[in-house]
Amino acid sequence: MTLPLISLVMAVYNREPYLAQALDSLLTQTYPHFEAIIWDDGSTDRSADIAHAYAQKDRRIRHIAAKHQGQGYALHSAFSFTQGQFLASLDSDDWLAPTALEETSQLLNEEPDVGMVYTDYTDVNASGKPLGLGHRCAIPYSQDRLLLDFMTFHFRLIRRSTFEQVGGIDPKFAYAPDYDLCLKLSELTDIVHLRRPLYFYRRHSGAISSQKQWQQIEFSHRAVSDAIERRGLAEKIAVSVQLQPKFIFSRRSQPESAGKVFGIGLDKTGMASLAQALSQLGYRTLQSQNEADLVICEAAADPSFATSFRALDWRYPGSKFILTVREMENWLTAWQQEAQAQKDVSRELKSLRRQTFGQWQFEPQVWQQVYQAHLSDVVGYFKGRERDLLVFQPWAGEGWNKLCPFLGKPLPARAFPIPSQDADPKKFPCTAIASPSKSERAIAAPPYKKPSRMGKAFLLIQTSRRSPYAA
């Protein structure tokens, strides 16, 4: 089998002290089939000489000297010279682990629906001493949260076809071109988090993040504002920047809304039981991934909405949210049993698992980390708004007595769908609740065009967060 060519670009501007280490990390890669475009952006030190020497030593490295234009234009120009099926970039003051290209390319080869994979990274000081895993590594990926946390930081490998679909690097984003790119990619393709520290990120006083912090904030602000516009939320929210620096998201004036009821638990925490319970309480309940049907439905309880609770909160003011939870050991056991019994996994299910867990193959440690992060994320977001959030444990025997007061509904006479924590879900199947028919939807609402992934609105909103680029 012929290995796909990986094209890696590096924009260099006055990185004499660090450039050799970055280039050495390319020459020690266990994946040999790559090309490296080293774009010297008008350096005034010996960076160009160093790059030229490496290009003479290894034909896979190409050095291009140019006048100084800035990071955005340098990266845009460098990518125009690439030929590979997979694309990547390496900052000229950082370096890669030896298996970075091999491990990330293997994932893209095995997962044709994934357009980008990103890894964990290790912080190092100016002299290269490891400081520990970068703080972004612990942030779970979701399309909406990327608006405030740049967790797809380093190292990224991108499928060329996906890169070209979003227009590649926009040179106008001089100090945040990669952030703008990742926001666009998140709206188009599945993104996987490979939880391996394959990148070394150097912290030093000469770094762009230190010297051009406010410029990065300004261009990050533009990237977020553009993303909000693309996702159809510009009329609902506004973005401003505090001096800390922090992004502030505020709700624009909107008509009063009765809101909806959303189940935002992960799969196998009792979401099917909750969906049936909501239906029995009289709610027109959606239990599918078809967002178009939210126009007519009064409630939704499907794991596909779990990571989108912020967007739902902003799209439907006045809504109630129910976070289903389950004892960890039993939850992991349920996943393990499914993994052992399941031979084929559909593309849709793989996509949902990537959206939630960053990968579709079950790994107990990853699943546990995501579960705990999701619980913390939801509870933290609704802090001070306890009337809007119910943490609900169907598998622990909680039922109508806890659910109905939260929703302001009388207690039904019938038993709750799952009666106890010892219940076997196979003995108490929860019938899927059908989506409204096309004719019903046409009567209840004007024609609705289902948005493409580029137009979906999954927005992370918090009262105050620092810039995505902030260290």
C-alpha positions in Angstrom: 0.0 0.0 0.0 1.3 3.4 -1.0 1.6 5.8 2.0 -0.3 9.1 1.6 2.0 12.1 1.2 1.9 14.4 4.2 2.7 18.1 3.6 3.9 20.0 6.6 4.4 23.8 6.5 6.4 26.0 8.8 6.4 29.8 8.8 9.7 31.1 10.1 10.5 34.6 11.4 13.7 35.1 13.4 13.7 31.7 15.1 17.5 31.1 15.1 17.7 29.7 18.6 14.9 27.1 18.1 14.6 26.3 14.4 17.2 23.5 14.3 15.3 21.5 17.0 12.1 21.9 15.1 13.6 20.7 11.8 15.5 17.8 13.6 12.1 16.6 14.9 11.0 16.2 11.2 14.0 14.2 10.3 13.4 11.7 13.1 9.8 11.0 12.2 8.9 7.3 11.9 6.6 8.2 9.0 9.0 8.8 6.1 6.6 10.0 3.3 6.4 13.7 3.9 7.4 17.0 2.4 8.2 20.1 4.5 7.7 23.6 3.1 9.9 26.0 5.2 8.7 29.5 4.5 11.1 32.2 5.7 9.1 35.3 6.3 11.9 37.8 5.8 14.0 36.8 8.9 16.8 39.2 9.9 18.8 36.6 11.9 20.3 33.3 10.7 17.0 31.5 10.3 17.1 31.4 6.5 20.7 30.0 6.6 19.6 27.2 8.9 16.6 26.3 6.9 18.6 26.3 3.7 21.2 24.0 5.2 18.5 21.5 6.2 17.0 21.7 2.7 20.4 20.8 1.3 20.7 17.8 3.6 17.3 16.3 3.0 15.4 16.6 -0.3 12.0 16.3 1.5 12.6 19.8 2.9 12.1 22.8 0.7 13.2 26.3 1.8 11.5 29.4 0.4 12.8 32.8 1.3 10.2 35.7 1.0 9.7 39.2 2.2 8.1 39.8 5.5 4.3 39.6 5.3 3.2 38.3 8.7 2.0 34.8 9.9 -1.3 34.7 8.1 0.1 35.4 4.6 3.2 33.3 5.2 1.1 30.2 6.1 -1.3 30.9 3.2 1.6 31.1 0.8 3.4 28.0 2.2 0.3 25.9 1.9 -0.1 26.9 -1.8 3.1 24.9 -2.5 2.0 21.7 -0.9 1.1 18.5 -2.8 0.1 16.0 0.0 -3.2 14.4 0.7 -2.8 15.3 4.4 -1.7 18.8 5.6 -0.1 20.0 8.9 1.8 22.9 10.3 4.6 23.1 12.9 5.5 26.3 14.7 9.2 27.1 14.2 9.9 27.3 17.9 8.2 24.0 18.8 8.9 20.4 17.8 7.1 17.1 17.2 7.3 13.7 18.9 8.9 11.1 16.6 5.5 9.3 16.0 3.4 12.4 15.4 2.9 11.9 11.7 2.6 8.2 11.8 -0.1 8.1 14.5 -2.2 11.0 13.1 -2.1 9.7 9.5 -3.0 6.2 10.6 -6.2 7.6 12.1 -7.2 9.6 9.0 -6.4 6.5 6.9 -8.7 4.4 9.0 -11.5 7.0 9.4 -12.5 8.4 6.0 -15.3 10.5 7.6 -12.8 12.4 9.8 -11.5 15.6 8.3 -9.1 16.6 11.1 -7.3 14.9 14.0 -5.6 16.8 16.7 -3.4 15.6 19.6 -2.4 16.5 23.1 0.7 18.6 23.6 3.3 19.1 26.3 4.2 22.6 27.5 8.0 23.2 27.7 10.0 26.3 28.9 12.3 28.4 26.8 15.2 25.8 27.2 13.0 22.9 26.3 12.3 21.5 29.8 8.9 19.8 30.0 6.3 21.6 32.2 3.5 19.1 31.9 0.5 18.5 29.7 -1.0 21.6 28.2 -4.3 22.8 29.9 -6.3 22.6 26.7 -5.8 18.8 26.6 -8.4 18.4 29.3 -11.1 20.4 27.5 -13.5 18.1 25.7 -14.0 18.9 22.0 -17.3 20.2 20.7 -18.2 22.4 17.8 -19.8 25.0 20.1 -17.1 25.0 22.8 -14.5 25.7 20.2 -15.9 29.2 20.0 -14.4 30.0 23.4 -11.7 27.4 24.0 -9.1 26.6 21.3 -8.7 23.0 22.3 -7.7 21.9 18.8 -4.4 23.6 19.5 -1.6 21.3 18.5 -0.8 19.0 16.7 -3.3 19.0 13.8 -3.4 16.8 10.7 -6.1 17.8 8.1 -7.4 16.0 5.1 -6.6 18.2 2.0 -10.1 17.9 0.5 -11.6 19.2 3.7 -9.0 22.0 4.0 -9.8 23.1 0.5 -13.6 23.0 1.1 -13.3 25.7 3.7 -11.0 27.8 1.7 -7.8 26.9 3.5 -5.9 29.6 5.5 -7.4 33.0 5.3 -4.4 35.4 5.2 -6.5 38.3 6.6 -6.4 36.6 10.0 -2.8 37.6 10.6 -2.5 36.5 14.2 -5.2 33.8 14.4 -5.3 32.0 11.1 -5.3 28.5 12.6 -8.2 29.3 15.0 -10.3 30.7 12.1 -9.5 27.5 10.1 -10.5 25.2 12.9 -13.8 27.0 13.5 -14.6 26.5 9.8 -13.5 22.9 9.8 -15.7 22.2 12.9 -18.7 23.3 10.9 -18.0 20.9 8.0 -16.4 17.7 9.3 -15.9 15.2 12.1 -12.9 16.1 14.2 -11.1 13.5 16.5 -9.0 14.2 19.5 -6.1 11.7 19.7 -5.2 11.7 23.4 -1.5 11.3 22.9 1.1 14.1 23.7 2.8 14.3 20.3 3.7 18.0 20.2 6.0 20.1 22.3 4.8 23.7 22.7 7.5 26.1 23.8 6.6 29.0 26.2 9.0 31.9 25.9 9.0 35.7 25.9 9.6 35.9 22.2 6.6 33.8 21.2 3.8 35.4 19.1 1.4 34.5 21.9 3.5 36.7 24.3 4.5 39.6 22.0 1.3 39.8 20.0 -1.3 38.9 22.6 -3.7 41.7 21.9 -3.5 41.2 18.2 -4.3 37.5 18.7 -7.3 38.5 20.8 -8.5 41.0 18.1 -8.3 38.4 15.3 -9.8 35.7 17.5 -12.7 38.0 18.1 -13.1 38.4 14.4 -13.0 34.7 13.8 -15.6 34.0 16.5 -17.9 36.8 15.2 -17.6 35.3 11.7 -18.5 31.9 13.0 -21.5 33.2 14.8 -22.7 34.8 11.6 -22.2 31.6 9.6 -24.1 29.7 12.2 -27.1 32.0 12.1 -26.8 33.4 15.6 -25.7 37.0 14.9 -29.2 38.3 15.8 -29.3 36.3 19.0 -25.9 37.1 20.6 -23.2 39.7 20.6 -19.5 39.3 21.4 -17.3 41.8 23.2 -13.9 41.7 24.8 -12.9 42.7 28.3 -9.5 44.0 29.2 -8.5 40.8 31.2 -8.6 39.6 28.2 -12.0 37.8 28.1 -14.7 37.2 25.6 -18.2 38.2 26.8 -21.2 36.7 25.1 -24.5 38.5 25.8 -28.0 37.7 24.7 -29.6 40.2 22.4 -33.2 41.3 23.1 -35.6 38.6 22.0 -39.3 37.9 22.3 -40.4 35.9 25.3 -40.4 32.2 24.7 -42.1 29.3 26.5 -39.0 27.2 26.0 -38.6 23.5 25.7 -37.4 20.6 27.7 -34.1 19.0 26.8 -32.4 15.8 28.0 -28.7 16.4 27.8 -27.3 13.2 29.3 -24.8 10.9 27.6 -25.9 7.7 26.0 -26.7 4.8 28.4 -27.5 7.1 31.3 -31.3 6.7 31.0 -32.0 9.1 28.1 -34.4 6.6 26.4 -36.3 6.3 29.7 -36.4 10.1 30.0 -37.8 10.4 26.5 -40.6 8.0 27.2 -41.3 9.7 30.5 -41.6 13.1 28.8 -43.9 11.7 26.2 -46.1 10.2 28.9 -46.3 13.6 30.6 -47.8 15.0 27.4 -44.7 16.5 25.7 -44.3 16.1 21.9 -40.8 14.5 22.4 -38.1 14.1 19.8 -35.8 11.1 20.2 -33.6 11.4 17.1 -30.8 13.5 15.7 -33.1 15.4 13.3 -32.8 19.0 14.5 -35.4 20.2 12.0 -38.1 18.5 14.1 -37.3 20.8 17.0 -39.5 23.4 15.3 -42.6 21.4 16.3 -41.5 19.3 19.2 -41.8 20.5 22.8 -39.0 18.3 24.2 -36.0 16.4 23.0 -34.1 13.6 24.7 -31.3 12.2 22.5 -27.6 11.8 23.3 -26.8 13.8 20.1 -27.9 16.9 21.9 -25.7 16.4 25.0 -22.8 18.6 23.9 -25.0 21.3 22.4 -26.8 22.4 25.6 -25.3 25.9 25.4 -26.6 26.5 21.9 -30.0 25.1 22.9 -30.1 27.4 25.9 -29.6 30.4 23.6 -31.8 29.3 20.8 -34.7 28.5 23.1 -34.8 30.9 26.1 -36.8 29.7 29.1 -36.0 26.0 28.5 -35.5 23.3 31.1 -32.6 21.0 31.0 -32.3 17.4 32.4 -28.9 15.9 32.8 -29.3 12.1 33.2 -26.4 10.5 35.1 -25.5 6.9 36.1 -23.1 5.2 38.5 -19.8 5.1 36.7 -19.0 1.4 37.0 -22.4 0.3 35.7 -22.2 2.9 32.9 -18.8 1.7 31.7 -20.0 -1.9 32.0 -23.0 -1.2 29.7 -20.6 0.3 27.1 -18.2 -2.6 27.4 -21.0 -5.1 26.8 -22.2 -3.2 23.7 -18.6 -3.0 22.4 -18.2 -6.8 22.7 -21.6 -7.6 21.1 -21.5 -5.0 18.3 -19.8 -6.1 15.2 -20.6 -3.3 12.8 -21.0 0.4 13.8 -22.9 2.6 11.4 -21.4 5.8 10.1 -24.0 7.9 11.9 -23.2 6.2 15.2 -19.5 6.6 14.7 -20.1 10.3 14.0 -22.1 10.7 17.2 -19.4 9.0 19.3 -16.7 11.2 17.8 -18.8 14.3 18.5 -19.1 13.1 22.1 -16.0 11.2 23.0 -13.5 12.3 20.3 -13.3 8.8 18.9 -15.8 6.0 18.1 -13.9 3.0 19.6 -14.8 2.4 23.2 -11.9 3.0 25.7 -12.9 3.0 29.4 -10.4 5.7 30.4 -11.5 8.1 27.6 -15.2 7.5 28.3 -14.7 8.1 32.0 -12.8 11.4 31.4 -15.5 12.6 29.0 -18.3 11.7 31.4 -16.7 13.6 34.3 -15.9 16.6 32.1 -19.5 16.7 30.7 -21.0 16.6 34.2 -18.6 19.3 35.4 -19.3 21.4 32.3 -23.1 21.3 32.5 -23.2 21.9 36.3 -20.7 24.8 36.0 -22.6 26.4 33.1 -25.9 26.3 35.0 -24.4 27.5 38.3 -26.9 30.0 39.9 -29.6 28.7 37.6 -30.7 25.6 39.5 -34.3 26.1 38.5 -33.3 25.4 34.9 -31.3 22.2 35.5 -32.2 18.9 37.0 -29.5 16.2 37.6 -31.6 13.0 37.2 -30.7 9.4 37.9 -33.2 7.0 36.3 -31.0 4.0 36.9 -30.8 4.8 40.6 -34.6 4.6 41.0 -35.4 8.3 40.6 -38.6 8.9 38.8 -41.8 10.9 38.8 -41.3 12.3 42.3 -38.2 14.2 41.2 -39.0 14.9 37.6 -42.6 16.2 37.9 -42.0 19.0 40.4 -39.1 20.2 38.3 -41.4 20.4 35.3 -44.5 21.6 37.2 -46.4 18.5 36.2 -48.8 16.3 38.3 -47.6 12.8 39.2 -48.9 10.2 36.7 -50.5 7.0 38.0 -48.4 4.7 35.8 -44.9 3.5 36.8 -41.8 5.3 35.6 -40.3 3.6 32.5 -37.3 2.2 34.4 -38.3 1.1 37.9 -35.0 0.5 39.6 -31.3 0.7 39.3 -31.2 -3.1 38.9 -33.4 -3.0 35.9 -32.1 -4.6 32.7 -32.8 -2.3 29.8 -33.6 -5.3 27.6 -36.5 -6.1 30.0 -37.8 -2.6 29.9 -37.4 -1.4 26.3 -38.2 2.3 25.7 -40.1 2.6 22.4 -38.6 5.2 20.1 -40.8 8.2 19.8 -41.6 9.0 16.2 -40.7 12.3 14.6 -43.7 14.3 13.3 -44.6 13.5 9.7 -43.9 15.9 6.9 -47.5 16.9 6.7 -47.7 17.6 10.4 -44.5 19.7 10.3 -45.9 21.7 7.3 -49.1 22.5 9.2 -47.3 23.5 12.4 -44.5 25.6 11.0 -43.5 27.2 7.8 -41.2 25.3 5.4 -37.9 24.5 7.1 -34.7 23.9 5.2 -32.5 21.6 7.2 -29.2 23.4 7.6 -26.0 21.9 6.3 -23.3 21.1 8.8 -21.8 24.5 7.9 -24.9 26.2 9.1 -25.6 24.3 12.3 -25.7 26.4 15.4 -24.0 24.7 18.3 -22.8 27.6 20.4 -20.9 27.6 23.7 -22.0 30.5 25.8 -20.7 31.4 29.2 -20.9 34.7 31.1 -17.2 35.3 30.8 -14.2 33.4 29.5 -10.7 34.3 28.5 -9.6 34.5 24.9 -9.2 31.1 23.2 -5.5 31.9 22.6 -4.9 32.9 26.3 -2.2 30.8 27.9 
